[in-house]
Each structure stands twice: as C-alpha cells, then as structure tokens.
Amino acid sequence: LPVAPATKSLYSYQLAAVETILTHRRTVLGLQPGMGKTAVMQAVAAAIAAQGQRTIVVVPPSLRLSPWTHEFAADYPTLAVSVVEGQKAAAIDAAAQVVIVGDSVLSHRADDLIAWGASAVMVDEAHRMKSRTAKRSQALVALTDSLPQDATVVLATGTVAVNHAGDLYMPLRAAGTRVATAVSGGPSWTRYMAAWCTTETVWTGRANVQVVTGCSDPEGLRERLLSTCMVSV
C-alpha cells in the first residue's frame, strides 16, 4: 500500500482491490457487505492524498461520522478530513485532503464541491443513486463529469441492482461515459436499456412509456461488468 492503515492489515483481496482502483481509476467496487469496502476506499483516498490530490467521499448521512470520519482518524491520523454540513452554499475547507458529504445534501452543495477541485470521488452505498430523476443522482453525475479524465471514481455497493437491471445505469454513468460505453456500447440510458433490460409498455394517462421489469441477460451483464469496471470476488 502507498499508505498503510495504522490499526488494521488489509486482506489480500482488499489489497488487490486497492491496486485495481489505483490502476484503472474508474471502477465499481462490488464487494459483498462485510468484506471491507470502506477500508479499501480509505486506503485509496490516503494514496491519492499522498500524491497531493483531493478526494470527495459521498456517503449516506448516517455514515458520515461512523465509520467514515472515525476510521479515517484511527487509521490515517495525519490526513486532513472535513465533513460538509448543511445545505447552504459555502466554500469547502481549502486545507482538507478528504471531504465527506452526505448524499442527502449533494444536490445542494454540488457547486461548492466542484469548485473545491477534487481529483477523486468515491460513493458509498452507490445503489442509493439508482434513480435517473433524483436530484442527488443527477448531482453526482454532474460532479463526476466535472473531474479530469484521469480522475479516480469509485462506486461502492454490495447490492449492484436493488430491483432490476435499470438500477445500475446511473452508478455506471457516474463512473464516466467511458465506463458506460464499455458496458453498453454507448453512454445513454437508451443504449443501456436496449442492451440489458427487459421492459413493458405502460400507459401513464398521457403517454406510453417503457418501464424496466428485469434483466435480459443477467450472466452476460455480470461478465461485462467484471471485464470492464467491476471489482468483485
């Protein structure tokens, strides 16, 4: 590891995940719950900070302090970590190397985070970003699209799709157009839906719309993810 944690030793699969992320940069961290995704992402953030670059960590609000802030303090005590508070626009701590933000305020603070100038974005429980119309999902895509091409983006989730294959599109799109194109042959929702989703036509009272009901090729989608962007064991 470029920077080793102070209180724990990472397992071999975690070390491999860190190496893969630092090498390939745009990834879906698909380790199952309990396999230490937080430890992997924190090791990556510490390595990025050692290069003089900044990381934004997007998490469910209840996880901002525990485990994220507390484990950063325990394992990387010299790392300057700041927690974004509130919805009101304000400059992000210029001295911070890592900023932790709750996904519930992401849409309100997106401009502040973009202006802060990160080189990496990591999202914990990324399946929470499954809705294409949710403001936080759209804000995440705007944030990751603002990064340099060589930036690191990690979408971490132990449940890649909660309901159906359509849930995976926004996390893939947040990983970048290159990742979305590698998975579906193009970055658009239409290309993804045609490649991997089963649908049915539903009349809304105003128009017919295509609603995703499942996955047309689950094994094929898994293999495509593993061969292009997903870290799993």
C-alpha positions in Angstrom: 0.0 0.0 0.0 1.2 3.5 -0.7 0.0 4.5 2.8 -0.7 1.7 5.3 -3.6 2.0 7.9 -2.5 2.3 11.5 -4.9 -0.1 13.1 -5.5 -2.9 10.7 -4.0 -5.1 8.0 -5.9 -5.4 4.7 -6.7 -8.9 3.3 -5.2 -9.9 0.0 -8.4 -9.3 -1.9 -8.6 -5.8 -0.4 -5.0 -5.1 -1.4 -5.9 -6.3 -4.9 -8.9 -4.0 -5.0 -6.8 -1.0 -3.9 -4.3 -1.8 -6.7 -7.0 -2.2 -9.3 -8.7 1.1 -8.4 -5.4 3.0 -8.4 -4.5 1.4 -11.8 -7.8 1.6 -13.6 -9.3 4.6 -11.7 -13.0 4.3 -12.8 -14.4 1.3 -11.0 -17.5 -0.3 -9.4 -16.4 -1.8 -6.0 -18.8 -4.7 -5.8 -17.6 -6.5 -2.7 -20.3 -8.1 -0.6 -21.4 -6.5 2.7 -18.9 -7.1 5.4 -15.9 -7.5 3.1 -14.4 -4.1 3.9 -15.3 -1.7 1.1 -14.7 1.2 3.5 -11.1 0.1 4.3 -10.4 -0.2 0.6 -11.7 3.2 -0.3 -9.9 4.8 2.6 -6.6 3.3 1.6 -7.2 4.7 -1.9 -8.0 8.1 -0.6 -4.8 8.1 1.5 -2.8 7.1 -1.5 -4.4 9.9 -3.5 -3.6 12.4 -0.7 0.0 11.3 -0.7 0.1 12.4 -4.3 -1.1 15.9 -3.3 -4.6 15.4 -4.6 -8.0 15.6 -3.0 -10.9 13.2 -2.6 -14.7 13.7 -2.1 -16.5 10.8 -0.3 -20.2 10.7 -0.8 -22.0 8.6 1.9 -25.4 8.0 3.4 -25.8 10.8 6.1 -25.8 8.3 9.0 -22.3 7.0 8.0 -20.5 10.4 7.9 -19.1 10.1 11.4 -19.2 6.3 11.9 -17.5 4.6 10.2 -16.0 7.1 7.8 -14.7 10.0 10.0 -13.8 7.8 12.9 -11.9 5.2 10.9 -10.0 7.9 8.9 -8.9 9.4 12.3 -7.8 6.0 13.6 -6.0 4.6 10.5 -4.8 7.8 8.8 -4.4 10.3 11.7 -2.3 12.8 9.6 -4.9 13.0 6.9 -6.9 16.3 6.9 -10.5 15.2 6.8 -13.5 17.6 6.7 -17.2 16.9 6.9 -19.6 19.0 4.8 -22.5 20.3 7.0 -25.9 21.7 5.9 -27.5 22.7 2.6 -26.4 26.3 2.5 -23.8 27.2 -0.1 -20.3 27.8 1.4 -16.7 27.3 0.5 -15.3 23.8 1.3 -12.3 23.7 3.7 -9.3 24.5 1.5 -6.9 22.7 3.9 -8.8 19.4 3.7 -7.4 16.5 1.7 -10.6 14.5 2.0 -14.2 15.8 2.2 -17.1 13.7 3.4 -20.5 14.7 2.3 -23.9 13.1 3.0 -25.7 12.2 -0.2 -28.9 13.9 1.0 -27.2 17.4 0.6 -25.2 16.5 -2.5 -27.5 18.4 -4.9 -27.4 21.5 -2.6 -23.6 21.5 -2.3 -22.6 20.3 -5.8 -21.3 23.7 -6.9 -19.2 24.0 -3.8 -17.8 20.5 -4.2 -17.0 21.1 -7.9 -15.2 24.4 -7.0 -13.1 22.6 -4.4 -11.2 20.9 -7.1 -11.1 17.2 -6.3 -9.2 14.5 -8.2 -11.3 11.7 -7.0 -14.9 10.9 -6.0 -16.0 7.8 -4.0 -19.6 6.9 -3.3 -20.5 4.5 -0.5 -23.8 2.6 -0.9 -23.9 3.7 -4.5 -27.1 1.8 -5.2 -28.8 4.7 -3.5 -28.1 6.6 -6.7 -30.2 4.3 -8.9 -33.0 6.8 -9.8 -32.3 8.8 -13.1 -34.7 11.6 -11.9 -33.4 12.0 -8.3 -31.6 15.3 -7.8 -28.8 13.6 -5.9 -28.1 11.1 -8.7 -28.1 14.0 -11.2 -25.8 16.0 -9.0 -23.4 13.1 -8.7 -23.1 12.7 -12.5 -22.5 16.5 -12.7 -19.8 16.2 -10.1 -18.0 13.3 -11.7 -18.4 14.8 -15.2 -16.5 17.9 -13.9 -13.4 15.8 -13.0 -10.4 15.4 -15.2 -10.3 12.4 -17.5 -7.6 10.7 -15.4 -9.6 11.2 -12.1 -10.5 8.3 -9.9 -14.2 7.5 -9.4 -15.3 4.6 -7.2 -18.9 3.4 -6.9 -19.1 1.0 -3.9 -22.1 -1.2 -3.3 -22.7 -4.7 -2.1 -26.1 -4.7 -3.9 -25.4 -3.7 -7.5 -29.0 -3.7 -8.5 -31.8 -3.4 -5.9 -34.9 -4.1 -8.0 -33.8 -4.7 -11.6 -31.1 -4.0 -14.2 -32.2 -0.4 -14.7 -30.9 0.4 -11.2 -27.3 0.1 -12.3 -27.4 2.7 -15.1 -26.9 5.9 -13.0 -23.9 4.4 -11.0 -22.3 3.3 -14.2 -23.0 6.7 -15.8 -21.5 8.4 -12.7 -18.3 6.3 -13.2 -18.0 8.1 -16.6 -19.0 7.9 -20.2 -16.1 5.6 -20.9 -17.4 3.0 -18.4 -21.0 3.3 -19.5 -19.9 2.9 -23.1 -17.8 -0.1 -22.3 -20.7 -1.8 -20.6 -23.5 -1.0 -23.1 -21.9 0.2 -26.4 -22.8 3.8 -25.6 -23.3 6.1 -22.6 -27.0 6.8 -22.9 -29.9 5.3 -21.0 -31.4 4.2 -24.3 -28.3 2.1 -25.2 -28.1 0.6 -21.7 -31.8 -0.3 -21.7 -31.7 -1.9 -25.1 -28.6 -3.9 -24.2 -29.5 -5.2 -20.8 -33.1 -4.6 -19.7 -36.5 -6.3 -20.2 -39.3 -3.7 -20.4 -43.0 -3.4 -20.8 -45.1 -0.5 -22.2 -47.2 1.3 -19.6 -49.8 4.0 -20.3 -49.4 6.8 -17.8 -52.6 8.6 -18.8 -50.7 11.0 -21.0 -48.3 8.8 -23.0 -46.9 5.2 -23.4 -43.6 4.8 -21.6 -41.2 1.9 -21.4 -40.8 0.6 -17.8 -37.9 -1.7 -16.9 -39.0 -5.0 -15.4 -35.9 -7.1 -15.3 -32.6 -8.0 -17.0 -32.5 -9.7 -20.4 -29.1 -11.4 -19.8 -28.0 -11.4 -16.1 -24.9 -13.6 -16.6 -23.9 -11.6 -19.6 -24.2 -8.3 -17.7 -22.2 -9.6 -14.8 -19.5 -10.8 -17.1 -19.4 -7.5 -18.9 -19.1 -5.6 -15.6 -16.3 -7.9 -14.4 -14.4 -7.5 -17.7 -14.7 -3.7 -17.9 -15.1 -2.0 -14.5 -16.3 -4.1 -11.5 -14.1 -5.3 -8.7 -15.6 -8.4 -7.0 -14.6 -11.8 -5.6 
